[in-house]
Structure formats: C-alpha cells, structure tokens
Amino acid sequence: MKKPDFTNLKNILMQRGGKYVPICELLVDNSIKEKILGKPIASIKDEVDFHLKLGYDYVPIAAGILKPAQSIGKNIETTGVIAGEKELLQYNWMSADDCDYSQFKEASKIIPQNMKIIGIGGKIFTAAWMLVGFNNFCIKLIEEPDFIKKVFEKIGRLQFDVFKKVIEFKDVEAYFISDDIAYSNGVLISAKELRNYLFPWYREMGEICKKKDIAFIYHSDGNTTEIIDDLIECGFCAHHPIEPKALDIVEVKRKYKERLCLMGNIELDTLIRGVPEDIENLVIRNLQNIAKDSFYVGGSSNSIQKEVKIENYLKMNETFLELGTYPIAI
C-alpha cells in the first residue's frame, strides 16, 4: 500500500502539476471490493480500507437522487411516473434533509492523513428523463418546454441543495457529478436544450467549487465533443471517463490539455475480456501519449463492474502507480 496523497490528486485534477499519475474510479462494484478485501463491505471503514489497499487517495461518498430508475420501478422508456403537471405536483419528492450524511462525518474520523473525501452528486438530466419517461420527455421538450423546465427546476434544486450540504463537511475536497448526457455518436438531446435546462445548475455548483477550491469533476459516457467547452465554462476541471469508442483521448488532449484534466480511458471491455499484459500495454500507452505532457488521472473507461477480472483491475492500478511517477521515463 502506498500512502495516500490527495494533494497530488487534487493538483492534477486542477491542472496545477503533480508528482505522479493518480488513479480514480467513479464506482467499483461491491463484489469486486469484497473479493479483494476478503470480507463484506459493511461500513465506511471497509470502504476506506479498500481504497487504501488499492492505492487511491480518497474515499467516495454519494448523496442525492443516485439511482432514479431503481426508485421508479416502472417503464422508463415510455411514460415514467410523471406524465404531466398533475403528477409533478403529486410526486413524493425527497428533500436534501432526507439524505443520510452520517458517512461523511464517520469518514473524517478514520481516514489517514492526506486522504480526503470525494462527494458524488445525484443525477439531474438522467433523473429528469427517467421520471418523465424518455419518449414522453423528448416529446414534451418540443410540445411543452415549460413543463420540462419545471421538472429540471425541481430536480436541479434538490440536487443543488444536497451539493451545498456535502461540500460543507470536513475533508470533502472534490465533487463528482455523474450524469450521462451522451451516447457513442453525440449528446442525447440538443446542446441548446442542455444549455437551457441543465448547465445553469452545473454553473452554480462550479462557481461555489471555485470559491472553495474544490475540484469539480464531470462524468458522462459517450461522445461529449459538442459540449466540452460548455463543461469547462460551467467550472468542471476534469472530465471522466473519455470512453475510447466515443472519443479519441489524444485528440481531446490536443485541444484541451491546458484547460481540462482527462480521466479514465482504459477500455472496460479489455478489463473484462483481456489479460494483464493487455491492460499493462493500455496503461503504458496513456502514460506516454497523455500523461507525459498533460494532466491525466488513470482508471477505467466507465467503472469497475462485477464482470471485470480482478487480476486486470489490479494490474491497471499497479502499472499506473509503478510507472506513472514524474518525469515519466517510459
């Protein structure tokens, strides 16, 4: 186990330079964690122990509307549960005060020196279309934009209020927004609509993060080319996971290397189907092509799902930490 150094991770995320290429994942499936630790994940201490053992500089803690599809339990592709104004008013909305923030307090008591907390925020765009149903959502974007605006305002306000509470907890020095807005060929709705309904909430969060010197990180799978400039304008300092089938990380680096830290990009399919040598080669490629003269945080191109081979996952982290010291000599 290496000693955590969140200052190094934060400096890389915020384009300030660093000593080595850090590693970061948005999500690691509990089954993977439990196999590596050899025990169930039953407490925040188990989460801290896992992240220390794997070489991470942080422990992630989530709050807000995180899994809207699971909470809805209906066909999210058609009508969802909020078909119109009536359902919007009658829906049993949670509030920021309903969230359990106890893990933030508990983590601060047990994390070692220079390990910090990354807060993971709830989804705004994803929760909006899932609650309304994607087909219905797309139709109402055209026919009833005022209704869609109200949906975004309701969800955005809730997630924003959770965000404000989370960033006040001791040791929270980064905030991760996970909200998929793209697929392999482009954004799911027009960039104009994202700028109208979604990005104002990100911008408010970004302004606060800048004032408090909190690293503000964005996750979306897919091809986000059309709105990367918007994300930077909103205050995001890093973009995750630069999915290989959707984005050429070398091209993204060429265009944004002075303005944005790139994260992830190690192909999930290879982590699932490949062998450790394949993973080592992918890591070395990114260390050579991205990390040598740009800001880069290593990790998968999505998350560490239960199908990932543990030996591949371990090889990825080990290779980054063994070969990613600056100046990178490989």
Secondary structure by P-SEA (a helix, b strand, c coil): cccccaaaaaaaaaccccccbbbbbccccaaaaaaaaccccccaaaaaaaaaaacccbbbbbbcccccccccccccccccccccaaaaaaccccccccccaaaaaaaaacccccbbbbbbbbbaaaaaaaaacaaaaaaaacccaaaaaaaaaaaaaaaaaaaaaaaacccccbbbbbbbccccccccccaaaaacccaaaaaaaaaaaaaabbbbbbbbcccccccaaaaaaaccccccccccccccaaaaaacccccccccccccccccccccaaaaaaaaaaaaacccccbbbbbbccccccccccaaaaaaaaaaaaacccccccc
